[in-house]
Amino acid sequence: MINLLSEQELHYKNYTVKCGIASLDKGYLVLITDQAEYGIGEVILGTPSMLEGGKPLSSPAMVFGFKHKILSKIVAERSSVKLKHPCLVLLHLKQSGIRPEIQTKTVVDCLNKSLDGIKD
């Protein structure tokens, strides 16, 4: 059974995002949604750099489409750098009519809040 190490919810006007982070054997599972339940949306793998000061990498898996390219990259890379392990991200954003800048800010702020909730 997977237990969430951290789960946060963030509201901005009429937009709500939920982020959960679970520990896996050699990495983390990061779940982000703007729906009532977590789901499979865009699938991205983020890995921290193996070299000191190097850039993290992210790789999308086009399983169910790839609509939020930049946001996916930000989430995967930020997660892997902060957690210092590979992160599999499931980004499940379906709510329409949300301005991209509002969506990005809300998702990133919620992710940061969830990451801050994990003890090193």
N, C-alpha and C positions, 0 to 999 in steps of 0.2 A: 504494500500500500504506500502511496506517495503522500507524505505530509508536507504541507506548505511551511516553509521557514518564516515567510513574511507574506502578508497580504494587506494591500492598501487600496482604498477607493478615493478618488478625487472628483469633485464636482466643479464645473465651471458653467454658470448659468444653467442651461437645460441639457448640458452634456456631462455624462458620468463615465469614467474609465476605472476599471479594476485591474490590478496587477498582483499576481501571485508568483512566488519563487519557491521552487522545490529543489532539494539536493538529490543528485543522482550519484552513481558510483564514481564517475570520473568527470563530473561537471554539474551543470545546473539546468533546470527547465524553467523558462520564464514564460508565463502566460499573461497575455494582455488582451482585454476585451472591452467593448462598449455595450455589450449585451448583458442579459441577466446571468448567463452561464458562460464559462470558458468554452472555447471551441477551437477547431483547427481552421486557420485562415492561411495567412502567409507563413511559411516555415523558413527560418533563417538560422544558420549556425555561425556564431561568433567565437573567435579564438583570440586570446591575448598574444602579444608578440613574445617570441621565445628569446629575443634579444633585448637587453636593457635599453630603454628609450625608443624601441622600435614601434611601428604602427600595428594596431590590432587588425585582424582580417575578418571579413564577413562574407558568407556565401549563401545566396538564396536558393531555395529548392522550389521550383515553380510547380508545386503540386496542385494548388488551388488558386492559381493566379498570383500576380505580383503587382498590386496597385500602389502600394506605399513604399516605393523603392528607397527614398532618402530616409524616411522615418524608420524603416526596417533596419537599415544600415546603422543609424544612430543607436537604436535600442540594442542590437546585437553586439556592437563594438563597446558601447558603454558598459553593458552587463559583464562582458568577458574581462574588461580591464579592471573593473571594481571588484569582481569576484575572483579574479586571477585564475580562472579555469574556463574551459569551453562552455558555451551557453547555447542551448537549443531554444529558440524563441518561437512561440506560436502567437502571431499577431492577428487577432480576430476582430476587425473593425468593420461593422456593417451599417452603422447609423449614417443616413444620408443628410445632406443639407448643412453639414458642419464645415465651416471655413477651414482650409488646410492649416493655417497658422494657429488656430484655436485647437484643432485636433493634435497637432504636433506638440504644442506647449503642454496640453493636458496630459498626453501620454508620457512625455519625458518627465514632467513633474511627478506623476504618479510612480513611474519607474524609479526615480531618484528616492522617493519616499520609501518604496519597498526595499531598495538596496540599503538604505540607511537603517532599516529595521533588522538587518542581518548582522549578527555578532561575528567578528573575525575569529 
